[in-house]
Amino acid sequence: MQSIDKLLIILLMVTIALEASTIIYSASLMGVCGKLKIISKVENPDISMFRIDCLNVTEDYTAIMLTAEMYNPNPYAITVHHVKISVYVNEIQLIRSINESTFRIEPLSRFRYVKIEYVRNDYFVDAILSHLSNGEESIVEALLDTSFSIHPNELRRFPFKAILSFKTDILGIVLSKINEGLPEDILIETPSHLYKLRIIYVHLLWGEVSESYVEVIGFARVKNIGDETVSFKEVVYEAILNNETIYREEKRLTQSIPPGSICIIPLKFDIPAHVIKRAWCLHVKNNEESTLVLRAYLVFQGKEILLFERDAYIETDIFKIHYLK
């Protein structure tokens, strides 16, 4: 009888042990499932603010500050493993910023990422040439690419994009101002004669755009309303940006206009890349706003006779990507 009681006690203990093991095993499974469930609900960080600011510009470099504010919407911390920011103008890469360091964003918290880059101004010259060859239109794209994790070896990619476009009409504005006041008479006085010319029409447009220069071509239709033949041997072009003369070129011209005749005077000048680079520096220092003045002179008997002088207001938006959610 005692042996039977002992056997029953042993069986009871084994049963209790098995049930306890089952409970522990079930609890372990629930814990694993619980973890998997949490991971499946991980949300991407949210970019609540992104901006590009120009800090300084020299003759060769432009200092850029890239700022991104990231928000962690999860109830647990995440680790950001790298940040790559690229900025393109008409698919030409201006900025390539890579940071391989890691940083932690606490639960339901914000983190402000700041990186300063120094960009060669030659890249901006390429962007300006692209803008002109594209009909004075540009699309600016800012791409942010990063990876984050909750646990090691569980990287999740998180991309972000901000886009804006802008358009200018530099030559169009200059031309409209030149031609809206025509006809305009030019009087040339010498000790023995008085010469009279009338500008009937002026036309300018962008010509060839290469890596080293941009060409401006056009013509001026001029009538001799005086009694003497007028002959020109040179034409002079000037460009003034924000009160600084950035370009001046004298070009040979063989042109004679008999009395009562209308003559087509060809206009053509090339703006080299180093002039565009200087223009970029002046333009950015003035918050991407500029006043451009174009002038042309006809040289008659050693004197510069003003053919036209008009200005244009220019505004661009390369550094005006300010995304705020």
Phi, psi and omega in degrees: 000318179295323180294324178293319179298318179297319180297319179296320180296318180297316179298321179296319180294319178297318180298316179297319180297317179296318179296321179296318179297320179297318180296315180297316180297317179297319179297321178297316179298319179297322178295316179297313180298321179299317179296316179298323180294320179295314181299323181293343181258014179296131179255146177294150172300155181250129175274105182270343179203137175214133180208156176237125181234143175268122181270319184197156177222133175244187180294334186245334186227154172239124179274124185243136173249122178258127182230130176223129176256120183252138178244131177264107183276001184271155179277019178214157184289152174235157178244124177268128190261335176197158176225124177238125179237129178233140178235130182237146169237116184051044177069008173265123184284124177262316187232134174225105184242123181233128177234113183270357181286158181255153173211159188250138175244120183292162181303135176052040184231164178252150177224129179260118179262128181228132179218134179253131179234150177247116187251132178295137181293340176301326179294323179288328174299316177300320180293321179294317178298321177296320179300317181290318181288344180262027179072030181061037175233144180217149171242125179255126179240130174245121182244128175243126180232129181213164175233144179221166180209160172256319177239154178304147177065023177232059184287139175236130181276142182223103179264157177212143181221137172233135185227140169215162178228155176212157183222142173238170179212062188299302183291327179298318180293316179300313182297318181298323180287327178293312190275342183291338181258004183282155004284147180235126185268142176244124178253128179239114182256133172235169180304333185245345185219160172236116181259142181230127177234152177231125176278121181267319185198145175230137178226133177225145174207160178288133177260230182289137175242116180238184180289339186250347181195167170234136186259138172244127181232160178169201180201162173234129176264116188235138178245136175272107181259011178262195183251001183236146175292137180247128180238136179240146180241347181213154169230138183243134179245141178223146173228128180240124180241122181048047175072011175244129177286111183259348184206135173208129182217136176254130182232143180295142179211124176248103186214128176235138181236108178292161179302135178079358184265155174250131184235144174263115178263116180290141178239129180200126174210152183247126177263112184287165185298324182293332175289319178296322178296317178295320178298322178299315180300313180294322182293315182290322178299338180257031175062040178060034175228133183213156170245119180254130177246126175250133178230151172220136179239144168259132182266118182233117180052044177081358180254142177271115180258120184295122177273312173201158175208114180216158182241166177214138176269131183238131175223130178238171187229030182297319182257026182247024171280100178235088181274127178224121183270000000 
